[in-house]
Amino acid sequence: MGFKIINSNSKLTFIFQTQWINCTIFGTILALHNYMRILFIITLLFLSSLTFSQVKNDTIVNDLIFIEGDSIMLTLDEVTVLKKIKFDSTKEKRYYYWYWKKVHNAYPFAKLAAERLIQLNDQLKLIRSKRKRKKHIKKMQKYMEEEFTEKLKKMTRTEGKILIKLLHRQTGLTVFDLVKEYRSGWKAFWYNTTANVFKLSLKKEYHPESNAIDFLIEDIIQRSYSKGILDKQKPRLAIDYFALSKKWENMDMIEVIKNRD
């Protein structure tokens, strides 16, 4: 240890000095620990009081929370509160949820078609050759057919009609125009003629402002958005749902579904 013991008295002196040094070190550590603890508590209280004083002076502008004296910005999630549906009868409720299921079966295909169309257009912008563009469109079409043909075959006629309308809602083009744009006018004509045999028109458009059944579709979609049941996708058509809700608030839901086109 660096100490030389000469006799018993020196030994006692060594022990006493060693214990005193240990006590001094321990006391210093203990004092330092208490000091850091007090400093931590003071700091915590200071930060807490600072935080509370800032929250009192926060403001909300354009869906952002600004806290005075700081650079914190929090984006607020959009919350849509819709009026609860009041059914006049159990029959009306059954009709509504039957049609609700049909819309939910059709919507994902319309959403995906809109996404693929955007993807296709972005890709075609990079292809200058007309021949290569046609080849790429056929490649995309083949991919879509392999992925969805079997699923689409299982759709009912009602779901098919809803899908045709929703494709117009999500892309801004009718199915007829989509075929004409990306295939040919002649094929679009024959596709539409074949669809007419099954009482389906590829030229059908989506007009919730003038067609009650289209508004019912829109109502189901908006309520499903607000509940997180359907993934939200902005439509290509301009739709003011809340204004339309007032217009159609007294519609006969059973008659609308019965006489759907």
C-alpha positions, -999 to 999 in steps of 0.1 A, spaced: 0 0 0 31 22 2 32 22 41 60 7 61 50 -8 94 78 -5 121 60 -15 154 26 -22 169 19 15 175 26 22 138 3 -6 129 -26 9 149 -18 43 133 -20 27 98 -54 10 105 -68 42 119 -56 62 89 -69 36 64 -104 36 80 -105 73 81 -96 75 44 -123 49 36 -149 68 56 -140 100 39 -143 84 4 -176 68 14 -189 101 28 -179 119 -3 -196 94 -26 -228 95 -4 -228 132 -4 -223 133 -41 -251 108 -46 -275 128 -25 -264 160 -44 -271 144 -78 -304 130 -66 -315 165 -54 -302 180 -86 -322 155 -106 -354 162 -87 -349 199 -91 -343 195 -128 -373 172 -132 -395 197 -114 -382 226 -135 -388 207 -167 -423 198 -155 -432 234 -146 -417 245 -180 -438 220 -199 -470 229 -181 -464 266 -186 -458 260 -223 -490 239 -228 -510 267 -214 -499 290 -242 -502 265 -271 -523 274 -302 -538 254 -330 -534 267 -366 -543 247 -397 -543 214 -378 -509 220 -362 -502 226 -325 -477 254 -319 -462 256 -284 -450 291 -273 -413 294 -267 -405 261 -285 -403 246 -319 -426 216 -313 -452 209 -340 -477 181 -337 -500 173 -366 -536 165 -356 -553 135 -372 -584 142 -391 -615 130 -373 -649 128 -391 -680 126 -370 -710 113 -388 -746 113 -377 -757 79 -366 -781 60 -389 -816 55 -375 -834 27 -392 -872 28 -394 -875 -10 -393 -855 -42 -390 -862 -47 -427 -845 -15 -436 -815 -24 -415 -812 -58 -433 -814 -41 -467 -787 -16 -457 -762 -41 -444 -768 -64 -474 -759 -35 -497 -731 -25 -473 -714 -59 -478 -717 -55 -516 -699 -21 -515 -672 -35 -493 -666 -64 -517 -662 -41 -547 -643 -11 -532 -609 -28 -528 -608 -36 -565 -616 0 -575 -590 14 -552 -563 -10 -565 -573 -2 -601 -568 35 -594 -534 28 -578 -523 6 -608 -535 33 -633 -514 59 -616 -484 35 -616 -490 27 -653 -492 64 -663 -460 72 -644 -442 43 -662 -456 52 -696 -442 88 -693 -407 72 -693 -414 52 -725 -412 71 -757 -416 42 -782 -453 36 -791 -445 -1 -797 -429 -4 -763 -458 15 -746 -483 -10 -761 -461 -39 -750 -459 -25 -714 -497 -20 -713 -502 -56 -723 -477 -68 -697 -496 -48 -670 -529 -61 -682 -517 -97 -681 -504 -92 -645 -538 -78 -635 -557 -106 -651 -536 -133 -634 -540 -116 -601 -577 -107 -601 -597 -126 -628 -607 -155 -605 -617 -131 -577 -637 -109 -601 -655 -140 -615 -669 -146 -580 -685 -112 -578 -723 -109 -581 -740 -88 -607 -748 -62 -580 -712 -61 -570 -702 -57 -606 -725 -27 -610 -710 -11 -579 -675 -18 -591 -682 -1 -625 -694 30 -606 -665 30 -581 -640 28 -609 -654 60 -623 -652 75 -587 -616 65 -582 -602 71 -617 -624 98 -631 -630 76 -662 -657 51 -670 -647 15 -676 -655 20 -713 -631 50 -715 -604 31 -696 -606 2 -721 -607 26 -750 -577 46 -737 -555 16 -730 -567 -10 -755 -587 2 -785 -621 17 -793 -632 -14 -811 -625 -37 -781 -642 -12 -759 -673 -14 -781 -674 -52 -779 -667 -53 -742 -696 -30 -736 -718 -50 -759 -710 -82 -740 -716 -65 -707 -750 -54 -719 -760 -90 -723 -756 -93 -685 -773 -60 -679 -741 -42 -671 -730 -10 -688 -693 -1 -689 -704 35 -696 -720 39 -662 -709 69 -642 -709 78 -605 -733 106 -596 -741 108 -558 -754 143 -563 -783 131 -586 -786 94 -581 -799 81 -547 -782 47 -550 -748 64 -557 -752 85 -526 -759 54 -506 -727 39 -519 -709 72 -509 -725 71 -475 -713 36 -468 -678 45 -480 -676 76 -458 -688 58 -427 -663 30 -434 -635 55 -437 -644 71 -403 -644 37 -386 -612 26 -403 -628 -3 -420 -618 8 -455 -585 23 -465 -591 59 -476 -583 70 -511 -592 104 -525 -617 102 -554 -609 118 -587 -644 132 -587 -654 163 -567 -678 150 -539 -692 172 -511 -705 144 -488 -719 167 -461 -739 188 -485 -753 157 -502 -762 142 -468 -787 170 -462 -802 165 -497 -808 127 -492 -815 126 -455 -852 116 -461 -847 90 -488 -865 57 -486 -836 33 -483 -855 1 -491 -870 16 -523 -836 29 -534 -820 -5 -530 -849 -23 -546 -848 0 -576 -810 2 -579 -797 5 -615 
